[in-house]
Amino acid sequence: MTTKLDPKFLALLADTAQKLQALEIQPRVLDEAAPALTTTAAELSQQMIDFTTTLTAAMEAKVAADIAEREAAKAQALAEKEAARLAAIEAKEAARIAKEEAAASAKAQALLELEAMRAAAAAVKAKELAEKEAAKAQALAEKEAARLAKEQEAAEKAAAKERAIAERLAAMVAAAEAKAKELAEKEAAKVAAAEAKEAERLAKEQAAIEKAEAKAREQAEREAAKIAAAEAKEAERLAKEQAKEAERLAKELAEAEKAAAKEKALAERMAAAAEAKEAARLAKEQEAAEKEAAKAQALAEKEAAKEAARLAKEQAEADKAAIKAQAEAEKEALRVAAAELKAKQQAEKDAIRLEKEKRAAEAAAAKAAQDAERAKLSEADEEAKARRAEARAKSLAEYEAKQKARQAAALAQLAADKAALQAEKQKV
C-alpha cells in the first residue's frame, strides 16, 4: 500500500510536526523519562519540518522538470533543436532554484540555531545574575547578623564595665565604712559602754545601706541581663527574617527562569506553526500556479516557462521574507522577555533595599531605646549614690560632733578633777 504524495500529505506532515512540538508529555509519563522524550519529540518535529521543506523543493523541481518535458515534447514537432535548448535551459533553471532553496533552508536553520544559542546564553546570564543577587542578599544578611552580634558584644562589655565600676565603688564604700567602723570601735572603747548603743545604731544604719546597695546592684544586673536577652532575641529574629527573605528571592528568581523558558518554548511552537501554515499556503499557491500555467500553455508555451521561472523566484523570495520575519519576531520576543526579567529584578532589588532600610531604622530605634534605658538606670544609680554619700556624710558629721562634745566634756571633767586634786594638795 502506497501513500499519495500531494499537498494534503505535506499539510499532514506539517500538522504532525506542530503537534509533536505541542505534545503534552510531562503529566503522562514518569518525571525521569519526560526530558528525554521531550527532546526526542522536538528533534522529530524539526526533522519532519526539514523533510517537508526538502520534499517540497524536490516536488517543485519535479513539476518544473515535467513542465519542461511536456513543453519539449510539444515543441519537438516545430524544432527539435529549439526544444533541446529550452529543455537544457529549464533543467539548469530548476537546478539553480533547487540550489537556492536548499541554501535558503540551510541559512534559516543556521539562523534558528544561532537564535537558540543566544537564548540559551541569555538564560545562563539571567541565572548567573540571579545567583549573584542571592549571594549578595546572603552576604548582606550575614553582615547584618555580624553587626548585631558586635553590638551585642559591645552591650555586654558595657554592662560588664558598669558592673565592675559598681563593684569597685561598693568595695571603696565598704573599705571606707570598715575604716569608719574601726575608728568608731576604737573611740567606743575609749569612751566606754556609753558608746555601745550609738555604735549599734550606726551598725544597723550601715547594714541598711549595704542591703540597699546590694539590692540596687542586683536590680541593675537583672536589667542588664534582660536587655542582653532582648538584644539576642532581636538579633536572632532579624537573622531568621533575612534568611527567609533570601530564600524567597531565590525561589522567585527560579520561578522567573521557568516562566522565561516556558515563554521561549511557546514562542518556538508558535513559530513552527506559522512556518507549517506558510508551507501549506505555498503548496496551495504552487498548485494554483500549475493550473494557471496549464491554462496558459495553449496560448504560449514559452511565456508559460518564463512565468513558471518568475513564480519560482517569487516563491524563493517569499520564503526568505517569511524566514526573516520569523527571526525578527523571535528576536523581539526575546528582547521583551529580557526587559520584563530586568524590570522584575530591579523591583526585587528596590524591595530588598527598602527592607534593609526598614531593618536599619528599627535597629537604630531599638538602640536609642536601649541607650535611653541605660541612661535612665545610670541616672538612678547616680542619684542613689549621691543619697548614700549624703547619708554617710551626715552620719560622719553627727558622729564627729558627738565625739568632739564627748572629748570636750572629758577634758572639762579632767580639768575639774585636776583642779580639785590641786586644791586638795594645797589644803593638805
C-alpha positions as CSV (number, residue, x, y, z in Angstrom):
1,M,0.0,0.0,0.0
2,T,1.4,3.4,-1.0
3,T,0.6,6.9,0.1
4,K,-0.1,9.6,-2.5
5,L,2.4,12.4,-2.4
6,D,0.2,15.5,-2.6
7,P,-0.3,18.8,-0.8
8,K,-2.6,17.1,1.7
9,F,0.2,14.8,2.8
10,L,2.6,17.7,3.2
11,A,0.0,19.6,5.3
12,L,-0.4,16.4,7.4
13,L,3.4,16.3,7.9
14,A,3.4,19.9,9.0
15,D,0.4,19.4,11.3
16,T,2.2,16.3,12.9
17,A,5.3,18.4,13.4
18,Q,3.3,21.1,15.1
19,K,1.5,18.5,17.3
20,L,4.9,17.0,18.3
21,Q,6.1,20.4,19.4
22,A,3.0,21.0,21.5
23,L,2.8,17.4,22.7
24,E,1.9,17.2,26.5
25,I,4.4,14.7,27.8
26,Q,5.0,15.8,31.4
27,P,1.8,14.6,33.2
28,R,1.6,11.4,31.1
29,V,5.0,9.8,31.8
30,L,7.5,9.4,34.6
31,D,9.4,12.6,35.6
32,E,12.8,11.0,34.8
33,A,11.7,10.0,31.3
34,A,10.0,13.3,30.4
35,P,13.1,15.3,29.5
36,A,14.4,12.7,27.1
37,L,11.0,12.2,25.5
38,T,10.5,16.0,25.1
39,T,13.9,16.3,23.4
40,T,13.2,13.4,21.1
41,A,9.8,15.0,20.2
42,A,11.4,18.3,19.4
43,E,14.1,16.6,17.2
44,L,11.5,14.5,15.3
45,S,9.4,17.7,14.8
46,Q,12.5,19.6,13.4
47,Q,13.4,16.6,11.2
48,M,9.8,16.5,9.8
49,I,9.9,20.2,9.1
50,D,13.2,19.9,7.3
51,F,12.0,16.8,5.4
52,T,8.8,18.7,4.4
53,T,10.9,21.7,3.2
54,T,13.3,19.5,1.2
55,L,10.4,17.4,-0.2
56,T,8.5,20.5,-1.3
57,A,11.6,21.8,-3.1
58,A,12.1,18.4,-4.8
59,M,8.5,18.3,-5.9
60,E,8.7,21.8,-7.3
61,A,11.8,20.7,-9.2
62,K,10.0,17.6,-10.5
63,V,7.0,19.7,-11.5
64,A,9.3,22.1,-13.3
65,A,11.0,19.2,-15.0
66,D,7.7,17.7,-16.0
67,I,6.6,21.0,-17.4
68,A,9.8,21.3,-19.3
69,E,9.5,17.8,-20.6
70,R,5.9,18.4,-21.8
71,E,7.0,21.7,-23.4
72,A,9.9,19.9,-25.2
73,A,7.6,17.2,-26.5
74,K,5.1,19.6,-27.9
75,A,7.8,21.8,-29.4
76,Q,9.6,18.9,-30.9
77,A,7.3,18.9,-34.0
78,L,8.4,22.5,-34.6
79,A,12.1,22.4,-33.9
80,E,13.9,19.6,-32.1
81,K,16.9,21.8,-31.6
82,E,15.0,24.6,-30.0
83,A,13.2,22.1,-27.8
84,A,16.5,20.6,-26.7
85,R,17.9,24.1,-25.9
86,L,14.8,25.0,-24.0
87,A,14.9,21.7,-22.0
88,A,18.5,22.4,-21.1
89,I,17.7,25.9,-20.0
90,E,14.8,24.7,-17.9
91,A,16.8,21.9,-16.3
92,K,19.6,24.4,-15.4
93,E,17.0,26.9,-14.0
94,A,15.4,24.2,-12.0
95,A,18.7,23.1,-10.6
96,R,19.5,26.7,-9.7
97,I,16.1,27.2,-8.0
98,A,16.6,23.9,-6.0
99,K,20.1,25.1,-5.0
100,E,18.8,28.5,-3.9
101,E,16.1,26.9,-1.9
102,A,18.5,24.5,-0.2
103,A,20.8,27.4,0.6
104,A,17.9,29.4,2.0
105,S,16.8,26.4,4.1
106,A,20.4,25.9,5.4
107,K,20.6,29.6,6.2
108,A,17.3,29.6,8.0
109,Q,18.4,26.6,10.0
110,A,21.7,28.3,10.9
111,L,19.8,31.4,12.0
112,L,17.4,29.4,14.2
113,E,20.4,27.6,15.8
114,L,22.1,31.0,16.4
115,E,19.0,32.4,18.0
116,A,18.6,29.3,20.2
117,M,22.3,29.7,21.3
118,R,21.6,33.4,22.0
119,A,18.5,32.5,24.0
120,A,20.5,29.8,26.0
121,A,23.3,32.3,26.7
122,A,20.7,34.9,27.9
123,A,19.1,32.2,30.2
124,V,22.5,31.3,31.6
125,K,23.3,35.0,32.1
126,A,20.0,35.6,33.9
127,K,20.7,32.5,36.1
128,E,24.1,33.8,36.9
129,L,22.7,37.2,37.8
130,A,20.0,35.6,40.0
131,E,22.8,33.6,41.8
132,K,24.8,36.8,42.3
133,E,21.8,38.6,43.7
134,A,21.0,35.7,46.0
135,A,24.7,35.6,47.2
136,K,24.6,39.3,47.7
137,A,21.5,39.1,49.8
138,Q,23.1,36.3,51.8
139,A,26.2,38.4,52.3
140,L,24.1,41.3,53.5
141,A,22.2,39.1,55.9
142,E,25.5,37.7,57.3
143,K,26.9,41.2,57.6
144,E,23.8,42.4,59.4
145,A,24.0,39.4,61.8
146,A,27.7,40.1,62.4
147,R,26.9,43.8,63.1
148,L,24.1,42.8,65.6
149,A,26.5,40.3,67.2
150,K,29.1,43.1,67.5
151,E,26.6,45.4,69.1
152,Q,25.5,42.6,71.5
153,E,29.1,42.1,72.4
154,A,29.6,45.8,73.0
155,A,26.5,46.0,75.1
156,E,27.7,43.0,77.2
157,K,31.1,44.7,77.6
158,A,29.4,48.0,78.7
159,A,27.3,46.1,81.1
160,A,30.4,44.3,82.5
161,K,32.2,47.6,82.8
162,E,29.3,49.1,84.6
163,R,29.1,46.1,87.0
164,A,32.9,46.4,87.6
165,I,32.6,50.1,88.4
166,A,29.7,49.4,90.7
167,E,31.7,46.7,92.4
168,R,34.7,49.0,92.8
169,L,32.6,51.7,94.2
170,A,31.0,49.2,96.6
171,A,34.4,48.0,97.6
172,M,35.5,51.6,98.2
173,V,32.4,52.2,100.2
174,A,32.9,49.0,102.2
175,A,36.6,49.9,102.9
176,A,35.6,53.4,104.0
177,E,32.8,52.0,106.1
178,A,35.2,49.4,107.6
179,K,37.7,52.1,108.4
180,A,35.0,54.3,110.0
181,K,33.7,51.3,111.9
182,E,37.2,50.5,113.1
183,L,37.6,54.1,114.2
184,A,34.2,54.0,115.9
185,E,35.2,50.9,117.7
186,K,38.4,52.4,119.0
187,E,36.6,55.6,120.1
188,A,33.9,53.5,121.6
189,A,36.5,51.5,123.5
190,K,37.9,54.8,124.8
191,V,34.6,56.3,125.8
192,A,33.3,53.1,127.4
193,A,29.9,51.5,127.4
194,A,28.0,54.7,126.7
195,E,29.1,54.5,123.1
196,A,27.9,50.9,122.6
197,K,24.3,51.9,121.9
198,E,25.5,54.6,119.3
199,A,27.8,52.0,117.6
200,E,24.9,49.6,117.4
201,R,22.7,52.2,115.8
202,L,25.5,53.1,113.3
203,A,25.9,49.3,112.5
204,K,22.2,49.0,111.8
205,E,22.3,52.0,109.5
206,Q,25.4,50.6,107.8
207,A,23.6,47.2,107.3
208,A,20.6,49.0,105.9
209,I,22.9,51.0,103.5
210,E,24.7,47.8,102.4
211,K,21.4,46.0,101.9
212,A,20.1,48.9,99.7
213,E,23.3,48.9,97.7
214,A,23.2,45.1,97.2
215,K,19.5,45.4,96.1
216,A,20.4,48.2,93.7
217,R,23.3,46.1,92.2
218,E,21.0,43.1,91.9
219,Q,18.4,45.2,90.1
220,A,21.0,46.7,87.7
221,E,22.3,43.2,86.9
222,R,18.8,41.9,86.3
223,E,18.0,44.9,84.0
224,A,21.3,44.3,82.1
225,A,20.6,40.6,81.7
226,K,17.1,41.4,80.5
227,I,18.4,44.0,77.9
228,A,21.1,41.5,76.7
229,A,18.4,38.7,76.3
230,A,16.1,41.1,74.4
231,E,19.0,42.1,72.1
232,A,20.0,38.5,71.4
233,K,16.3,37.6,70.7
234,E,16.0,40.6,68.3
235,A,19.3,39.6,66.5
236,E,18.1,36.0,66.1
237,R,14.7,37.3,64.7
238,L,16.4,39.6,62.2
239,A,18.7,36.8,61.1
240,K,15.8,34.4,60.5
241,E,13.8,37.1,58.7
242,Q,16.8,37.8,56.4
243,A,17.4,34.1,55.7
244,K,13.7,33.7,54.9
245,E,13.8,36.8,52.6
246,A,16.9,35.4,50.8
247,E,15.1,32.0,50.3
248,R,12.0,33.7,49.0
249,L,14.1,35.8,46.5
250,A,15.9,32.7,45.2
251,K,12.6,30.9,44.8
252,E,11.1,33.8,42.9
253,L,14.1,34.0,40.6
254,A,13.8,30.3,39.9
255,E,10.1,30.7,39.0
256,A,11.1,33.6,36.7
257,E,13.6,31.4,34.9
258,K,11.0,28.7,34.5
259,A,8.5,31.2,33.1
260,A,11.1,32.6,30.7
261,A,11.8,29.0,29.5
262,K,8.1,28.3,29.1
263,E,7.6,31.5,27.1
264,K,10.5,30.7,24.9
265,A,9.1,27.2,24.2
266,L,5.7,28.7,23.4
267,A,7.3,31.2,21.0
268,E,9.1,28.4,19.2
269,R,5.9,26.3,18.9
270,M,4.1,29.3,17.5
271,A,6.9,30.0,15.0
272,A,6.8,26.3,13.9
273,A,3.0,26.5,13.5
274,A,3.4,29.7,11.4
275,E,6.0,28.0,9.3
276,A,3.9,25.0,8.7
277,K,0.9,27.2,7.8
278,E,3.1,29.1,5.4
279,A,4.3,25.9,3.8
280,A,0.7,24.8,3.2
281,R,-0.2,28.1,1.8
282,L,2.8,28.0,-0.6
283,A,1.8,24.5,-1.6
284,K,-1.7,25.8,-2.5
285,E,-0.2,28.7,-4.4
286,Q,2.1,26.3,-6.3
287,E,-0.9,24.2,-7.2
288,A,-2.8,27.3,-8.4
289,A,0.3,28.3,-10.4
290,E,0.5,24.9,-12.1
291,K,-3.2,25.2,-13.1
292,E,-2.6,28.7,-14.4
293,A,0.4,27.5,-16.3
294,A,-1.6,24.6,-17.8
295,K,-4.3,27.0,-19.0
296,A,-1.7,29.5,-20.5
297,Q,0.2,26.7,-22.2
298,A,-2.2,26.6,-25.0
299,L,-1.6,30.3,-25.8
300,A,2.2,30.4,-25.4
301,E,4.4,27.7,-24.1
302,K,7.5,29.8,-24.0
303,E,5.6,32.5,-22.0
304,A,4.4,29.8,-19.6
305,A,8.0,28.7,-19.0
306,K,9.1,32.3,-18.2
307,E,6.1,32.7,-15.9
308,A,7.0,29.5,-14.1
309,A,10.5,30.7,-13.6
310,R,9.2,34.0,-12.3
311,L,6.8,32.3,-9.9
312,A,9.6,30.1,-8.6
313,K,11.8,33.2,-8.0
314,E,9.0,34.9,-6.2
315,Q,8.4,31.8,-4.1
316,A,12.1,31.8,-3.0
317,E,11.9,35.5,-2.1
318,A,8.6,34.9,-0.2
319,D,10.4,32.0,1.7
320,K,13.3,34.3,2.5
321,A,10.9,37.1,3.7
322,A,9.0,34.6,5.9
323,I,12.2,33.3,7.5
324,K,13.4,36.8,8.1
325,A,10.1,37.9,9.6
326,Q,10.1,34.8,11.9
327,A,13.7,35.6,13.0
328,E,12.7,39.2,13.7
329,A,9.6,38.0,15.7
330,E,11.7,35.6,17.8
331,K,14.3,38.4,18.5
332,E,11.6,40.8,19.5
333,A,10.0,38.2,21.9
334,L,13.5,37.5,23.5
335,R,14.0,41.3,23.9
336,V,10.6,41.7,25.6
337,A,11.2,38.7,27.9
338,A,14.7,40.1,28.8
339,A,13.2,43.6,29.5
340,E,10.5,42.1,31.7
341,L,13.0,40.0,33.6
342,K,15.3,43.0,34.1
343,A,12.3,45.1,35.4
344,K,11.3,42.3,37.8
345,Q,14.9,42.1,39.1
346,Q,15.1,45.8,39.6
347,A,11.8,45.7,41.6
348,E,13.2,43.0,43.8
349,K,16.4,45.0,44.4
350,D,14.3,48.0,45.4
351,A,12.2,45.8,47.7
352,I,15.4,44.4,49.3
353,R,16.8,47.9,49.7
354,L,13.6,49.2,51.3
355,E,13.5,46.2,53.7
356,K,17.1,46.8,54.6
357,E,16.5,50.5,55.4
358,K,13.5,49.5,57.4
359,R,15.6,47.0,59.4
360,A,18.3,49.6,59.9
361,A,15.7,52.1,61.2
362,E,14.2,49.5,63.6
363,A,17.7,48.6,64.8
364,A,18.5,52.3,65.4
365,A,15.2,52.9,67.3
366,A,15.9,49.8,69.4
367,K,19.5,51.0,70.1
368,A,18.2,54.5,71.0
369,A,15.6,52.9,73.4
370,Q,18.4,50.8,75.0
371,D,20.7,53.9,75.3
372,A,17.8,55.8,76.9
373,E,17.1,52.9,79.3
374,R,20.8,52.7,80.2
375,A,20.9,56.5,80.8
376,K,17.9,56.2,83.0
377,L,19.5,53.4,85.0
378,S,22.8,55.3,85.3
379,E,20.9,58.4,86.4
380,A,19.0,56.4,89.1
381,D,22.3,54.8,90.2
382,E,24.0,58.2,90.5
383,E,21.1,59.6,92.5
384,A,21.3,56.5,94.8
385,K,25.0,57.0,95.2
386,A,24.5,60.7,96.0
387,R,21.9,59.9,98.6
388,R,24.1,57.3,100.1
389,A,27.1,59.7,100.2
390,E,24.9,62.4,101.7
391,A,23.7,60.0,104.4
392,R,27.2,58.8,105.1
393,A,28.5,62.4,105.3
394,K,25.6,63.3,107.6
395,S,26.3,60.3,109.9
396,L,30.0,61.0,110.0
397,A,29.4,64.7,110.8
398,E,27.0,63.8,113.6
399,Y,29.4,61.2,114.9
400,E,32.3,63.7,114.8
401,A,30.2,66.4,116.6
402,K,29.3,63.9,119.3
403,Q,32.9,62.7,119.6
404,K,34.1,66.3,120.0
405,A,31.4,67.0,122.5
406,R,32.4,63.9,124.5
407,Q,36.1,64.8,124.2
408,A,35.4,68.4,125.4
409,A,33.3,67.0,128.3
410,A,36.1,64.6,129.2
411,L,38.7,67.3,129.0
412,A,36.5,69.5,131.2
413,Q,36.0,66.7,133.7
414,L,39.7,66.0,133.7
415,A,40.5,69.7,134.3
416,A,38.0,69.8,137.1
417,D,39.4,66.7,138.6
418,K,42.9,68.1,138.3
419,A,41.8,71.4,139.9
420,A,40.2,69.6,142.7
421,L,43.3,67.5,143.3
422,Q,45.5,70.6,143.2
423,A,43.2,72.3,145.7
424,E,43.3,69.1,147.9
425,K,47.1,69.1,147.8
426,Q,47.3,72.8,148.7
427,K,44.9,72.2,151.6
428,V,47.0,69.3,152.9
